Amino acid sequence: MDWLVFPLAKTMYWFFQNVLENLENLPNYAFCFFAVVAFTYWVKWQMKYNAEAEANPDQIK
């Protein structure tokens, strides 16, 4: 199992040291932006489905 774990760990360490540290807070901002967009998209569809369910008289309530 060491043949898989150690190269993976070294690759991850290299990635964090050379890529993520140089980007500083950019990945955090990108994630927050994605979360806001995804939440807005979800709320839009949820409002549509709620209105559709409200208009359907055959709903069991």
Secondary structure, DSSP 8 states (H G I E B T S, - for coil): -HHHHHHHHHHHHHHIIIIIHHHTTHHHHHHHHHHHHHHHHHHHHHHHHHHHHHH-TT---
